Amino acid sequence: MAARRALFRLPLRASSSAALRNGAAASRYASSLASAGAQPKWAATAVLPAQWRLLGKRAGGQTRWYSSELGVAKEYKFDDVKQLSEKPDENVQLIDVREPQEYANGHIPTALNIPVTTQPDALFLSPEEFEDRFGFAKPATDKGVIFYCKAGVRSATMAQLAINAGYKDVGEYKGSYMDWEKNGGKAEKP
């Protein structure tokens, strides 16, 4: 156990040869476990999402991971969202990803509330589980969804989650609720 822990306590600025030696040791350890019929969680590649790619080793033995883009959310402006709130489209759903208390203090008319901070798995739930949890039907993956929050950070997160969950038409109101208020959009309260 101590040897396994030591593999992960490398100094951040170790020489690249030391990183390669320790990387080789980790590989040998994982191989020995695999030949014995076991595989540690940290060595299993299935733990990582399929869209992740490994960048090459960097000096100091640091490994960099990044998520490749499966898709990019369309950007919506104030006028687009205002039109949608005044004339709802059955093929597009506006979704507020702020917390319920923020939503209760005012939201864009016609928007549903799916809080990303406390419910990040929401779009990955089955339709039955989703309806039990939120009290309304889960947006269909073949319909458009437009996300907004307070300033655009949480909506970007939810847009990427939606893309990963299989939604085809994903949009993001980057100005979000702050832009809505600034431009004189009317707020609705439940």
N, C-alpha and C positions, 0 to 999 in steps of 0.2 A: 504494500500500500504506500509506504513512504517513497519507494522508487517511482511509483506512478505520479505522486504529487510533485516530486522533484522535476519531472518533465515539464510541468506547467509553471514552475517558478523561475523561469529564465529571466535574467535581467533584460530590460528593454533595449539596451544598447550592446548586446552581446555580439561577438564577431560572427560573421556569416558562416564560418567553418564550424563554430560551436553550435549554431542553429541547425546546420545540416547534420552534425553528429547526433544532437538531441532529437531531431526530426526522424532520423534513421532509427534511433532507439525506440521512439514511440511507434514507428511502423513495425519494428520487430516485435514489440510487446503486443500490438494488436494482432499481428500474424500468429503469434504463439497462442493467444486466446482463441482465435478463429479456428486454428487446427485442433484445439481442445473442444470445439463445439460451442464456445461462448464468444461474445463480441461485446466490448464495452460500449455504452451509449455514445461516448465521445468519439468513437472510431466509426460509428455507423454513418454511412453517407445518406441513408434514408431519413435521418433526422432533419436534414436541411431541405427546404423546398426545392423542387426541381429547377426553378428558374434562377437559382443562385449559382454564381460562378466563382471559382477560386482564382484570384490573381496570383502571380508568381511570388515566391518568397522575397522579402525585402531585407535589406541589411538589418541586423538585429533579430532576425528570426521571426519578425512579425508577419502575419498572414492577413491579407485584406480580403474582405468579402463584400460583394455588392449584389443588389437585386437587379436583374435585367428588367427592362420595362416590357411588360406584356402588352401594354397599350397606354395611351395617353388620354387623359380626360379632356373633353372640349371645354373651352373657357367661355363662360357666359358673363355678360355685362348687365348693368342695372336695367336698361331698357328691355332686354330679353326676359329677365326675371319678372319685371313689372307686368309685361304683357302676359306672361304665364300665370301670374297671380290674379290678374283681372279676368282672363279667359282661360280657365283650366283646360288642359289637353289630356284626354284619357290615356294617351300613349307616353306621357312624361309625368314623373312625380318629383316634386320639390321636397327635399328632405333636410331638416334642421338637425345637425349632429351635436348641438350643444346639450348640456345637461338639462333635465326636466325643469329645474327652478329657473334657469335662464330662458328656456322656452316659454314658461308661464309668465315671465315679465314682459313678453312681447316677441312675436315672430312674424314672418312674412305670411300673409294669408295663403291658404291651401297647403301649407307645409306640414308634413308629418314629422314627429320627433323620434329619432333613433340616435341616442347618445353614444358617440364613439369611445369616449373615455371609459365609461363604466360597462359598455356593452360592445366591445370590439368584435365579438364573434357573431353579431346579429345577422349579418348577411350570409353566414355559413350555416345557419340553422335550417332545419326542415320547415316547410310552410306551417305545419301544425304547431311546432315548438315556438316559432316566431309569433304566431297569432296568440298563443297562450301567454307569452311574455309581454307583448306590446299592445294587444287588444285590437289590432287591425291586421289586414292581410299583408303578407310579405310582398314587396314589389317584385313583379315578374322579371326574370333575367333578360327577356326579349323586349322589355319596355325601357324607355329612357328614364334615367335618374339624374337629378341635379342636386349636388350637396352644397350646403353653406354652413358656416359657424359664426363666430364673432368677427374674426379678422382674417380667416383663410387658411390657418394652419391645420386645424382638425379636419376641415373639409378635404384638404389634400390627402390626408391619411385615409379618410373614409373612401375617397375616390379610388385610391390604389387598392384598398381592401375589396371594393366592389369589382374592380377589374380582375383581381385574383379569384373572386367568387364566381366569375363567369358572366358578369353583366356586360352586355355588348355596347350599349349606348350610355356612356358615363360622362356627366358634365360637372363642372365646378364653378360656382359663383365666387371668384377669388376675392372680390371686395367684401363679400359676406354681409353680415348684419350691420356692421359699422358703415359700410358704403350705402346700404339700404336707408339707414336713418339720415345720413349726410345728404342724400339726394331727395329727401322728403317722402320716402315710401311710407305708406301707412302700416302701422303695426296692428296686429290682431292679438287679443288676449283670450285664453280659453274661458 
